[in-house]
């Protein structure tokens, strides 16, 4: 992942830390060193935030392992200064599945808090809560308080917090999924406005940032739900591109570059005989032109591993699979023969035309499909 470093693989899931997370820990360490010039103080000062993010990581594994129970893989987990993100390949299809996947993360924090409470009670090391602070008070008691706050914050009924997904799952068990999402997203945006107002009035830029983040996430969630509902029951063949160009493995990169200049097609299926053997993307072409030169062959640059769609598959599933592979162009293949292409832009145009024909409002189509995330 860009700007992230892999720190390990646990339970079959890759774990990354973002460069901004490393920068935050380094900043905390430098601040403690400049205040005390004591290595022990630096270690103690950075230990608490590292333990907090350890709890956040366990929280994300709660989501990931709950999703695995329903056959949903987690591609990776990344730690950021504002929390963690477990990238699920797709969201659960059934409301009760989404409910348990959303609750699994906060339940991990509840378990940690209960364990710490029992330990502190048995050892008699509780301090009055009034003496607790970011740097003051027993380490484990501070960690207990943080886990309690993580549970409360994550269960706020606003996307992208877990509480927003819990609310959507509960509503979706009684009404249409799109309507349930719109209600949850509207409540999330109302909460974002409250956060923003409190942040501006109180001079708290972090609260303003959270408000902006919640507003954008709620809007995106509502758009994705509308698109999913609009695509239901429509086969891929109705929306696929049928007027496209292909290239052969022996053509040069200069030949493909001319095709891009002459038209608007960015990616090209690579066909040998009657079979598709690869996909040459615009990004790979430009990189290869700079490193290998214009006389390099398509076979040296094309992607040999690529996803395909069947023309009879539903567009809703195709939309989800586009999210899974994070790819731009997917070939549509019938009986081994290439018959069309599907792209995010093509799906968006199909939606706009269908909405215009039906006289309904067009759902907002996101510019970047991205990977559906469970936070």
C-alpha positions in Angstrom: 0.0 0.0 0.0 1.2 3.5 -0.8 2.9 5.3 2.1 2.5 2.3 4.3 4.8 -0.4 5.7 4.0 -4.0 6.3 4.7 -5.0 9.9 3.5 -8.6 9.8 0.8 -11.0 8.9 -1.5 -12.3 11.6 -4.4 -14.8 11.2 -3.8 -14.6 7.4 -4.2 -10.8 7.3 -1.5 -8.4 6.4 -1.0 -5.5 8.9 0.4 -2.1 7.7 1.3 1.1 9.5 0.9 4.4 7.6 3.8 6.8 7.5 1.8 9.4 9.4 1.4 6.9 12.3 5.2 6.5 12.5 5.5 10.3 12.3 3.1 10.7 15.3 5.0 8.2 17.5 8.3 9.9 16.5 6.9 13.3 17.4 5.7 12.1 20.8 9.2 10.5 21.5 11.0 13.7 20.5 8.7 15.8 22.7 9.4 13.7 25.7 13.2 13.7 25.0 13.3 17.5 24.7 11.4 17.9 28.0 13.4 15.4 30.0 16.5 14.3 28.1 15.8 10.9 29.7 15.6 7.7 27.6 13.4 6.0 30.2 10.9 8.9 30.0 10.9 8.6 26.2 10.1 4.9 26.4 7.3 5.4 29.0 5.9 8.3 27.0 5.6 6.3 23.8 4.5 3.1 25.4 1.0 4.4 26.2 0.1 5.5 22.6 1.5 2.2 21.3 -0.7 0.3 23.7 -3.7 2.3 22.6 -3.0 1.5 18.9 -2.5 -2.1 20.0 -6.1 -2.0 21.3 -7.2 -0.4 18.0 -5.5 -3.2 16.1 -7.3 -5.8 18.1 -10.6 -3.9 17.5 -10.0 -4.2 13.7 -9.2 -7.9 14.0 -12.6 -8.2 15.7 -14.2 -6.9 12.6 -12.0 -9.0 10.3 -12.5 -12.3 12.1 -16.3 -11.8 12.4 -16.4 -11.1 8.6 -14.4 -14.3 8.0 -17.1 -16.2 9.7 -19.5 -15.1 7.0 -17.1 -15.9 4.2 -15.8 -12.4 3.7 -12.0 -12.0 3.4 -10.1 -9.0 4.8 -7.4 -7.8 2.4 -5.4 -5.9 5.1 -5.5 -3.8 8.2 -3.8 -0.4 8.3 -3.1 1.8 11.3 -3.4 5.6 11.0 -3.0 8.3 13.6 -6.8 8.6 13.7 -7.4 4.9 14.1 -7.4 1.7 12.1 -9.1 0.5 8.9 -9.8 -3.2 8.0 -10.4 -3.4 4.3 -13.1 -6.0 3.7 -13.6 -7.4 0.2 -17.3 -6.6 0.5 -19.9 -5.7 3.1 -22.1 -8.5 4.5 -25.3 -9.1 2.4 -27.7 -9.8 5.3 -28.5 -7.2 8.0 -27.8 -9.6 10.9 -24.3 -10.3 9.5 -23.5 -6.6 9.2 -24.7 -6.1 12.7 -22.4 -8.7 14.2 -19.4 -7.6 12.0 -20.0 -4.0 13.2 -20.3 -5.0 16.8 -17.3 -7.3 16.9 -14.8 -4.4 17.0 -16.4 -2.6 20.0 -16.9 -6.0 21.8 -13.1 -6.5 21.7 -12.6 -3.2 23.5 -15.3 -4.2 26.0 -13.4 -7.5 26.6 -10.1 -5.6 27.1 -11.8 -3.1 29.5 -13.3 -5.9 31.6 -10.0 -7.8 31.8 -8.2 -4.7 32.9 -10.9 -3.9 35.4 -10.7 -7.3 37.0 -6.9 -7.2 37.2 -6.9 -3.7 38.8 -9.6 -4.8 41.2 -7.8 -7.9 42.2 -4.5 -6.1 42.7 -6.1 -3.1 44.4 -4.2 -0.6 42.2 -7.2 1.6 41.3 -6.6 5.4 41.5 -9.4 8.0 41.7 -10.5 8.9 38.2 -10.0 12.6 38.9 -6.2 11.9 39.0 -6.2 10.3 35.6 -4.8 12.1 32.5 -3.0 11.5 29.3 0.3 11.2 31.2 -0.9 10.9 34.8 -2.1 7.9 36.7 -1.5 4.1 36.4 -0.8 3.0 32.9 -3.3 0.1 32.9 -6.1 2.3 34.4 -5.5 4.9 31.7 -5.7 2.1 29.1 -9.0 0.9 30.7 -10.4 4.4 30.4 -9.3 4.7 26.7 -11.0 1.4 25.8 -14.3 2.6 27.4 -14.0 5.8 25.4 -13.3 3.8 22.2 -16.5 1.8 22.8 -18.6 4.9 23.3 -17.1 6.8 20.3 -17.4 3.8 17.9 -21.0 3.2 18.8 -22.1 6.7 17.9 -24.8 6.2 15.2 -22.9 7.9 12.4 -20.9 6.5 9.5 -18.1 5.6 9.3 -18.2 4.6 13.0 -19.5 1.1 13.9 -22.6 2.6 15.4 -23.7 3.9 12.0 -23.5 0.3 10.6 -25.3 -1.1 13.6 -28.1 1.4 13.1 -28.3 0.6 9.3 -28.4 -3.1 10.0 -31.2 -2.7 12.6 -33.2 -0.5 10.2 -32.5 -2.8 7.2 -34.1 -5.7 9.1 -37.4 -3.8 8.9 -37.2 -1.8 5.7 -35.5 -1.4 2.3 -31.6 -1.4 2.5 -31.3 1.9 0.6 -33.9 3.7 2.8 -32.1 2.3 5.9 -28.8 3.6 4.7 -30.3 7.1 3.9 -31.7 7.4 7.4 -28.5 6.3 9.0 -26.5 8.7 6.7 -28.8 11.6 7.4 -28.4 11.0 11.2 -24.6 10.8 10.7 -24.5 14.1 8.8 -26.6 15.8 11.6 -24.1 14.5 14.1 -21.3 15.8 11.9 -22.9 19.3 11.9 -23.1 19.1 15.7 -19.4 18.1 16.0 -18.5 20.9 13.6 -20.5 23.5 15.6 -19.0 22.4 18.9 -15.5 22.4 17.4 -15.8 25.9 15.9 -17.4 27.3 19.1 -14.8 25.6 21.3 -11.8 26.3 19.1 -11.2 22.5 18.7 -9.7 21.8 15.2 -9.7 18.0 15.9 -13.4 18.0 16.4 -13.9 20.0 13.2 -11.8 17.5 11.3 -13.8 14.6 12.7 -17.0 16.4 11.7 -15.7 16.8 8.1 -14.6 13.1 8.0 -18.0 11.9 9.3 -20.0 14.1 6.8 -18.0 12.8 3.8 -18.2 9.2 4.9 -22.0 9.4 5.5 -22.5 10.9 2.0 -20.4 8.3 0.3 -22.2 5.4 2.2 -25.5 6.8 1.0 -24.3 7.1 -2.6 -22.9 3.5 -2.6 -26.2 2.1 -1.3 -28.2 4.0 -3.9 -26.0 2.6 -6.7 -26.2 -0.9 -5.3 -30.0 -0.6 -5.3 -30.2 0.8 -8.8 -28.0 -2.0 -10.2 -30.1 -4.8 -8.7 -31.5 -7.3 -11.2 -29.6 -5.9 -14.2 -27.2 -8.2 -16.1 -23.7 -7.2 -17.2 -24.4 -7.5 -20.9 -26.9 -4.6 -20.8 -24.2 -2.2 -19.6 -21.0 -3.5 -21.1 -18.9 -1.7 -23.7 -19.1 -3.5 -27.0 -17.2 -1.0 -29.2 -13.6 -1.4 -28.1 -10.1 -2.1 -29.4 -7.8 -5.0 -28.6 -4.1 -5.5 -29.1 -1.9 -8.6 -29.6 1.1 -9.6 -27.4 3.6 -8.9 -30.3 2.5 -5.3 -30.9 4.9 -2.6 -29.7 4.1 0.0 -27.0 4.4 2.7 -29.7 1.5 1.0 -31.5 -0.7 1.0 -28.4 0.2 4.6 -27.6 -1.1 5.6 -31.0 -4.4 3.9 -30.2 -4.7 5.9 -26.9 -4.0 9.1 -28.7 -6.5 8.3 -31.5 -9.3 7.3 -29.1 -10.5 7.5 -25.5 -9.9 3.9 -24.5 -7.3 3.8 -21.7 -6.9 0.0 -21.1 -6.6 -2.7 -23.8 -7.4 -6.4 -23.6 -4.6 -8.5 -25.1 -5.9 -11.2 -27.4 -4.0 -14.1 -29.0 -6.0 -16.1 -31.4 -9.5 -16.3 -29.9 -8.5 -16.1 -26.3 -7.8 -13.1 -24.0 -4.3 -13.6 -22.5 -3.8 -10.3 -20.6 -4.7 -6.7 -20.0 -2.5 -3.7 -20.8 -3.4 -0.7 -18.6 -2.7 2.9 -19.4 -0.6 3.3 -16.2 1.5 0.2 -17.0 2.0 1.5 -20.6 3.2 4.9 -19.5 5.6 3.4 -17.0 7.0 0.9 -19.5 7.4 3.6 -22.2 9.6 5.5 -19.7 11.7 2.5 -18.6 11.7 0.1 -21.6 11.1 2.4 -24.5 8.6 2.5 -27.3 9.9 -0.7 -29.0 9.1 -3.0 -26.1 6.4 -5.6 -26.7 3.0 -5.8 -25.1 3.7 -9.3 -23.8 6.5 -7.8 -21.6 4.2 -5.3 -19.9 0.7 -6.8 -19.9 -1.0 -8.1 -16.7 -1.4 -11.8 -17.0 -3.5 -12.1 -13.9 -6.8 -10.3 -14.3 -10.5 -10.7 -13.4 -13.2 -11.4 -15.9 -17.0 -11.2 -15.8 -19.7 -13.3 -17.3 -22.3 -11.4 -19.3 -25.1 -13.1 -17.3 -23.8 -11.9 -13.9 -25.7 -9.1 -12.2 -24.3 -5.6 -12.3 -24.6 -5.3 -8.6 -22.1 -8.2 -8.2 -19.9 -6.7 -10.9 -19.9 -3.4 -9.0 -18.8 -5.3 -5.9 -16.1 -7.2 -7.7 -14.7 -3.9 -9.2 -14.3 -2.8 -5.6 -12.6 -6.1 -4.7 -9.9 -6.0 -7.4 -9.5 -2.2 -7.3 -9.2 -2.4 -11.1 -10.4 0.0 -13.8 -11.3 -2.2 -16.8 -12.7 -5.8 -16.5 -13.1 -8.0 -19.6 -16.5 -9.7 -20.1 -16.0 -13.2 -21.4 -18.5 -15.8 -22.8 -17.3 -19.4 -23.5 -13.7 -18.1 -23.5 -14.3 -15.4 -26.0 -14.0 -11.6 -25.2 -17.3 -9.9 -25.9 -17.2 -6.7 -23.9 -15.6 -4.5 -21.2 -16.9 -3.1 -17.9 -15.5 0.1 -16.3 -16.7 2.3 -13.4 -17.4 5.2 -15.8 -19.5 2.9 -18.0 -21.6 1.8 -15.0 -22.0 5.4 -14.1 -23.2 6.4 -17.5 -25.6 3.4 -17.6 -27.1 4.6 -14.3 -27.5 8.1 -15.6 -29.2 7.0 -18.8 -31.5 4.6 -16.9 -32.4 7.4 -14.4 -33.1 9.8 -17.2 -35.4 7.3 -19.0 -37.3 6.5 -15.8 -37.5 10.2 -14.7 -35.9 9.5 -11.4 -33.1 11.4 -9.7 -29.6 10.1 -10.6 -27.7 8.7 -7.6 -24.3 10.4 -7.0 -21.7 8.2 -8.5 -18.3 8.4 -6.7 -15.3 9.2 -8.8 -13.3 6.6 -7.0 -15.0 3.3 -6.3 -12.3 2.5 -3.8 -12.4 -0.5 -1.5 -15.4 -0.9 0.8 -14.1 -0.4 4.3 -15.2 -1.5 7.7 -13.9 0.9 10.3 
